[in-house]
Amino acid sequence: MFVFKARLLASWPLVQIPPAFLVGLAFMVVTCAVAAGYPPDYGPFVAGREPTRVRLETCPLLEEQGPAVMMGRRAMVYGRRSTPGPRLRAIGEDFVGVYVEVVDANGRSLAAPRLVSEFPPFSRPQDAFCADLNEDGRLDFALVLDSRGNGLGAVFNDLVVTLSSGSTYRVWVVPTATAGREDFVALNGQNAIVKTSFRNNQTRRDSQRRSYWVFNLLAIQRDELVLANDLDARFPTWVRYFARPNHAAAVLADEEKARIWNLDQHDAMFREALIPSP
């Protein structure tokens, strides 16, 4: 796996291109993303002012089940080796996407399979983490699904978060960028996730075209995610995408932020993954 360098990509002239065309053009550069948290050169926190991180442990891959995926299915099971607790089972199905379910140590389902990603068939889970995210005494999971794109397109992925809910689990999907354990922070006694978005102002004149990384906070409240920018005065944070590292908040009027944000109607803040209809 190759390490994505946000600084290298920022030096490309992709910064001044509208997002839809930008992702397509990014196939010119071949590099893969890793789970490293929000883009490190453009994150919302300046050095020395980072919040406390939620302690997530890496959940190892315990086993693989079923045939290799291409016109078939393969399930990847993650969990703690030392305990008989719950397991996260990710199932790749060709021409459909990736499902996840939570099972007990004996393979019995605790949460039925849910479709979490419709990325191309070659997309597979990369990193799995676990912790008691909602602090109810039960193990929760976070799974990173890479897009397997190229160039700037390689940094966009889905972060799947399973939260215990009584005897079962609810499953949430956060479209984000370079997802990783650094995205999980504790602010004012509340565990939260930093969600990363990308926006371009799409002005007609190239000299006035600007791109931004936009960061929002999603609080983990019991068994659900809730938009919670009020946890920290720095959010939502807009950071200009330069050809050099930058963590300074962009100076933009609220009306302009709203206009730019609404140019991309496909970037949902988050969604709950539900059991597919028969």
Secondary structure by P-SEA (a helix, b strand, c coil): cbbbbaaaaaacccccccaaaaaaacccbbbbbccccccccccccccccccccccccccccccccccccccbbbbbbbcccccccbbbbbbbbccbbbbbbbbcccccccccccccccccccccccccccccccccccccbbbbbbcccccccccbbbbbbbbbcccbbbbbbbbccccccccccccccbbbbbbbbbbbccccccccbbbbbbbbbbbbccccccccccccccccbbbbbccccccccccccaaaaaaaaacccccccbbbbccccc
